[in-house]
């Protein structure tokens, strides 16, 4: 298994271009199953999770061609069948459950392995399932599988009891080809959902209210294949801004939608960093006085849970105290013991981490436990004294395209090496 060796202490400088959004691309690739003709997706990040979802749709009968160098994915979906998706694929990626919406809409049947828990929490799919039940599907759980069946999905009004990105995406995909009108209440407002909705509308769907907590969908008979460009990855952008911040460097990110990271920009300014934005770039630079602050993760447009670990790494070296409260996932502090190994002063009380700023971090061998916890370790390594060795870096391969290349471009000394098996 490969490891990263990162030499800390260098101020980041320069500019990089942000890749396409993983969490928008995943449902969009699955939604292409419903298109008649060849879908051409641009700005698709070449990531492990993307290659996995492509295998998932191939297992259902889609033909694909992924030009990984150009980030263009072509998908032709004909004769889509409710085939069994190998458990090996599902177990590595929860987003496989996204095939339920399109499969139910196209074939009236969907058999999918029930995703298990994962490193950040239990992550049930009950909201997806009760939403499909509200639309007329019969669902049984047996032998670790979800089996859903319906003659034809029917429009319904369904209020989600919790804001769920995944359930909103899945139900929206099912509803576009359903009979009649569906209203999703308390729906997710994340930009990834808006991007999926825009893609579906470009194919001929009738979705209103994207970006609000009430999405209305009038079912249509057919969707046509289109060419579409995936929006920029706001979590990748946020991670790099935080990386620039922890080194007190000055960097510029291109291909960003600043509005998508509004809550992060607000927090960074509160900490004392200087931020400049244009329509599609963000620049960060330090100021003399940098201070800790109060952070609470909430659904969009609030502070994203996916940046909670990286911002905590930054807080470890700011003056004063930062508190970080995680309200979305119950087990998303696995980076804390690793950051402590690097000298951070962090106490956990319930779902709040209290971070007392230390003068500096010191390099230590550490291990990634999930994608964003891994990002936190990389951020910490950039500021630590010495060379940090990070293991289990396959986690960051899932969500950060060309990570070592982009960090090198900003002046970081980073090596990817073969570690022990
Ligand atoms: C998406 O996960 C993202 N994944 C996650 O990004 C992100 O952390 C999360 O949204 C929150 O923003 C993808 O888009 C592929 P949810 P998702 O359904 O859809 C509970 C990353 O690092 N819930 O919005 O699975 C759930 O347990 C990943 O890129 C139910 O109780 O998240 C959680 O507490 C990790 N029942 C909360 O809702 C359900 O049926 C929000 O989860 C569904 C969810």
Boltz pocket constraint, residues with backbone or C-beta under 6 A from the ligand:
constraints:
  - pocket:
      binder: B
      contacts: [[A, 23], [A, 24], [A, 26], [A, 94], [A, 95], [A, 121], [A, 122], [A, 123], [A, 124], [A, 125], [A, 126], [A, 127], [A, 128], [A, 129], [A, 162], [A, 163], [A, 164], [A, 165], [A, 166], [A, 167], [A, 192], [A, 305], [A, 306], [A, 327], [A, 328], [A, 329], [A, 330], [A, 371], [A, 372], [A, 399]]
      max_distance: 6.0
